[in-house]
Amino acid sequence: MTVKKEKSDGVLTVSVEGSIDVKTAPELKEALNGELEDVMLVIIDLADTTYTSSAGLRVLLSIYQSMNRKGGRMKLTHMNDVFYNALKSAGYTQFLEIER
């Protein structure tokens, strides 16, 4: 998995390439450690993300909760059907901001 980050004017854009699974989810969490403090919007671009496991879903939930606590937002963009179905099965589509 590769994580690319760009921060500008209170917005953090994160592009994730590859799978977010039990092995790589901690890497994603570590890559964002400390990055959320001075932003109000996190955009996670999943165009090149092929798969997520429950470990990846937990990381996304953690980011969402961190942003929500401070009145910020997290938006997921450009996900494939497999990723969307994983979110839907977990009930995340009911509260996450998703732009397909």
N, C-alpha and C positions, 0 to 999 in steps of 0.2 A: 504494500500500500504506500502511496505517495500523497503527502498533504502539502498543498501550497496555500499560503496565507497572504492577504493583502488588506491593509488597514488604511482607511481614509475617512476623515470627517465623521467619526463616531460609528463607522460601519466596518465590520470585519467580514471579508469574503473568504471563504474556505473552499478550496476545490479538493475533492478526494478522488484518487484514482486507485482502482483495485477493489478488493473485498474488505469489509469491516467485519471481522470475526473475532473469536476468542483470543487469537494471537495478535491481531492488529488493533483491536479496540483500545487497549491501554496506550498504544502509540498515538492514536488520535487524541485521546484525553490529555496525554502529556504535551502534545503539540499545541494544544489550546490552553494549557495551564498558564494563568496570568494574563492571557490575551483578552479576556472578557471584561476586565475591570473598567476600562475606559471607553467601552462601546455600548451603544443602545440597540444596535441591530446586528445580528449575525446571519449571514446568508451562507448556507451550505450547498454548494453546487455538486450534485451527484451524477452529472452527465457521464462521467467515466467510472462510476462505482457499479460493480457488477452484482454485489451480493452483500447482505448484512445478516448477521446472526443475532440472537437475543443480547449478546454482549455489546454489539454495535447499537442496538436499540436502547440499551441502558445508558450508553454514552450520550446519545442524542437527547434522551430524557433529562439527563443531568445538565446538559447545556441549556435546554429549554427552561428547566427549573431555576437555574442561575439567572437567566435573563428575565424571567417572569418575576422573580423576587425583587428586582430593582426597577421594574416597570419597562423593561426592554422587550425586544422581540427576537425570535429566531424564525427564519424562513428556509424551507428546504426547496431546492429547485432542480429541474431537469432529471428527475429519477426515472428509471425504467419500470416496467410493469412488475417485475419480480420484487424490486425494492418497495414499490407502492403497496403491493399485496402483503408484504411482511408488516408494514406499518398498519395497514387496515386490519389484519388479523390480530394485532396486538392492541387495537383500539386507539392507536395514536392519531389516526386521521380525524378523530372527533375534536381534537384540541390543537393539533399542530397546524401551522400555516404552510400550505403546500402549493407550489406552483409547478405544474408538470409541463 
